[in-house]
């Protein structure tokens, strides 16, 4: 078994456009995956969670890979979010790698958010609001910047501890991105045609119904902060039904479908420019497993660290 570290993945040369391609392929083939809902444990401290995410899914060639990701959030820890993965060959049963999941989590999540924006936003949207300016928010912005290099985007950021300055600096090489900073959720949402929220935890909804204009798309990456939208938005989409059917308002959605069903033509996406749409990208292990499998195939195995978990050499050993 190999160890794949954060630095190994960064050196692999994966590009944002490759991340988008991997997400596109995974979403289109979601029905081929074995994907039970994640198990979420809460040790008792507000805002803390431990999620266990298993999946078996085919890559582009049809070979089956499996894995499980552990992602934890401890608010007082730096960074608060941490994830680790185990990757195995689901055809032979061979354990392939123990993988640092932080890079994969941020980049696949950003790519999925960007995928939803490209799929569900109004055709010629230009006004984008971003809440939560850490790695996941940056990844989503990076994917959109790379996918839409010719479109001027007017990006409104929420001021938070100076993070807005480093965020703007990070994207200074993109001349089509124009930034503005506001001090309230209400102002950010009310001026946006697309809202991406990458905040990991909100105790309550962040603004009133009246802030959401006709035609708005809201992508709450970590699902919190927008439950009022459940009740009056025209359509709600999610990456997996079983992951969201426990939401308190699930049975009150006006319209619901999986993102993959829109991609494969089994359900309608946006049908007019006035629909308010909510896209719950809850985060599914299929994306993590296929990202890890693709990265594993790209890397030179001779340069990776071996982990020797010596197994007993006898069938019966007790």
Secondary structure, 3 states (H helix, E strand, C coil): CEEECHHHHHHCCCCHHHHHHHHHHHHHCHHHCECCCCEEECCCCCCCEEEEEEEEEECCCCCEEEEEEEEEECCCCCCCEEEEEEEEECCCCCEEEEEECHHHHHHHHHHHHHHHHHHHCCCCCCEEEEECCCHHHHHHHHHHHHHCCCCCEEEEEECCCCHHHHHHHHCCCCCCEEEEEECCHHHHHHCCCEEEECCCCCCCCCCCHHHCCCCCEEEECCCCCCCCHHHHCCEEEECCHHHHCCCCCHHHCCCEEEHHHHHCCCCCCCCCCCCCEEEECCCCHHHHHHHHHHHHHHCCHHHCEECCCCCCCCCCCC
